[in-house]
Every structure is written in C-alpha cells, then in structure tokens.
C-alpha cells in the first residue's frame, strides 16, 4: 500500500486544545503573512472546526485542499487565495 500523499505545507500550525473560534482566527492571522498559493497545515481537536474551516474557505477565497482525521486530531490543508 502506498503512503498517503498530502499537499506540501509551507507552514504548520498546532492548534490542538483550542476551541472555537480560536483555531480559525489564528489560521486567518497566519494566512495574512503568507503568499498567494502557499499552503498551511493546521492541526485542531475542536470537532466544530470542520464547519469553521469550510466556511472560512467559502467566504475568503482560500482553498481547502485536504482534510484528515486521526483519533481526535483533525488536520486541514489550506491554500492561500488572492
């Protein structure tokens, strides 16, 4: 079986243990300092983050490239939009 292939992350954020709205707010802040097209990988444990990260991408132009769940950790890969 081949290893899973995930988007290359230019930056990673470990936001495990933080609850809504902090993970999405800290991610928005990190995206401000990144170039268009760069990718950020964000680890969270807040189960509501799925809704929050999808809404962030729907309203800002960033793209949700991939998401995974491993135990209670959700990881989101976002590409910064224009």
C-alpha positions in Angstrom: 0.0 0.0 0.0 1.4 3.4 -1.0 1.9 6.1 1.6 -0.7 8.8 1.7 0.3 11.9 -0.2 -0.7 15.3 1.3 -0.1 18.8 0.0 3.3 20.3 0.8 2.8 22.7 3.7 4.8 25.9 3.7 3.7 26.5 7.3 2.2 24.3 10.0 0.0 25.3 13.0 -0.6 23.1 16.0 -3.8 24.5 17.5 -4.8 21.3 19.4 -6.7 22.1 22.6 -8.1 25.4 21.4 -11.9 25.8 21.0 -14.0 27.8 18.5 -13.4 30.4 17.3 -9.6 30.4 18.2 -8.4 27.8 15.6 -10.0 29.6 12.6 -9.0 33.1 13.9 -5.3 32.0 14.4 -5.3 30.4 11.0 -6.7 33.6 9.4 -3.9 35.6 11.1 -1.2 33.2 9.8 -2.6 33.3 6.3 -2.2 37.1 6.2 1.6 36.6 6.4 1.7 34.1 3.6 2.0 34.5 -0.2 -0.9 33.6 -2.5 -0.6 29.9 -3.4 1.2 28.8 -0.3 -0.2 26.0 1.8 -0.7 25.8 5.6 -1.4 22.6 7.5 -3.5 23.1 10.7 -4.0 20.5 13.4 -7.0 21.0 15.7 -9.0 19.0 18.2 -12.2 21.1 18.2 -14.9 19.0 16.4 -16.6 22.1 15.2 -13.5 23.1 13.2 -14.8 21.2 10.2 -17.6 23.7 9.8 -15.4 26.7 10.6 -12.6 25.9 8.1 -15.1 25.1 5.3 -16.9 28.4 6.0 -13.5 30.3 6.1 -12.7 29.0 2.6 -16.1 29.6 1.2 -16.1 33.3 2.4 -12.4 34.3 1.8 -11.2 32.7 -1.4 -8.8 30.3 0.3 -9.0 26.7 -0.8 -9.4 23.7 1.4 -7.1 21.2 -0.3 -7.4 18.3 2.0 -8.6 17.3 5.5 -7.9 14.2 7.6 -9.0 12.8 10.9 -6.7 10.7 13.1 -8.3 9.9 16.5 -9.4 13.3 17.9 -7.0 15.3 15.7 -8.3 17.0 12.6 -5.8 18.3 10.1 -6.7 20.8 7.4 -4.5 21.8 4.4 -5.5 25.3 3.1 -4.0 27.1 0.1 -4.0 30.9 0.4 -6.2 32.6 -2.2 -5.9 36.1 -3.6 
